[in-house]
Amino acid sequence: MTLMTTFRAIHPSLRALRANMLPNFAEVFLTGQGTAEIDAALRAIESSPYSGLSRRRARHDLAAALVTQKMRRAT
């Protein structure tokens, strides 16, 4: 499911993402998108003063927003 989502073959709902704990979903999805905007957002998340758990949740929320709202990569 993670790879199918990364390749934009499927667009799960937020409910489906929350119901299915996908290991490393955010890391795989966000790395697969490879845009300057996403890379900048990830740098901002990583440089934040918050805990590792909060940064991991922020990465997951970013990935979930991109997937569930069907936001496409900039070309």
Contacts in CASP RR format, 6 or more apart in sequence:
PFRMAT RR
TARGET T0000
AUTHOR 0000-0000-0000
METHOD contacts of the structure
MODEL  1
MTLMTTFRAIHPSLRALRANMLPNFAEVFLTGQGTAEIDAALRAIESSPY
SGLSRRRARHDLAAALVTQKMRRAT
1 10 0 8 1.000
1 12 0 8 1.000
1 20 0 8 1.000
1 22 0 8 1.000
2 22 0 8 1.000
2 23 0 8 1.000
2 24 0 8 1.000
2 25 0 8 1.000
2 28 0 8 1.000
2 29 0 8 1.000
3 28 0 8 1.000
4 10 0 8 1.000
5 11 0 8 1.000
5 12 0 8 1.000
5 25 0 8 1.000
5 29 0 8 1.000
5 67 0 8 1.000
6 28 0 8 1.000
6 29 0 8 1.000
6 32 0 8 1.000
6 33 0 8 1.000
8 72 0 8 1.000
11 67 0 8 1.000
11 68 0 8 1.000
11 70 0 8 1.000
12 20 0 8 1.000
12 67 0 8 1.000
12 68 0 8 1.000
13 68 0 8 1.000
14 64 0 8 1.000
14 68 0 8 1.000
17 25 0 8 1.000
17 64 0 8 1.000
17 67 0 8 1.000
17 68 0 8 1.000
25 60 0 8 1.000
25 63 0 8 1.000
26 56 0 8 1.000
26 59 0 8 1.000
26 60 0 8 1.000
26 62 0 8 1.000
26 63 0 8 1.000
26 64 0 8 1.000
27 59 0 8 1.000
29 63 0 8 1.000
29 66 0 8 1.000
29 67 0 8 1.000
30 38 0 8 1.000
30 42 0 8 1.000
30 59 0 8 1.000
30 62 0 8 1.000
30 63 0 8 1.000
33 66 0 8 1.000
33 73 0 8 1.000
34 73 0 8 1.000
35 73 0 8 1.000
35 74 0 8 1.000
36 74 0 8 1.000
37 74 0 8 1.000
38 62 0 8 1.000
38 66 0 8 1.000
41 62 0 8 1.000
42 59 0 8 1.000
42 62 0 8 1.000
45 55 0 8 1.000
45 58 0 8 1.000
45 59 0 8 1.000
45 62 0 8 1.000
46 55 0 8 1.000
48 54 0 8 1.000
48 55 0 8 1.000
48 58 0 8 1.000
50 58 0 8 1.000
65 71 0 8 1.000
END
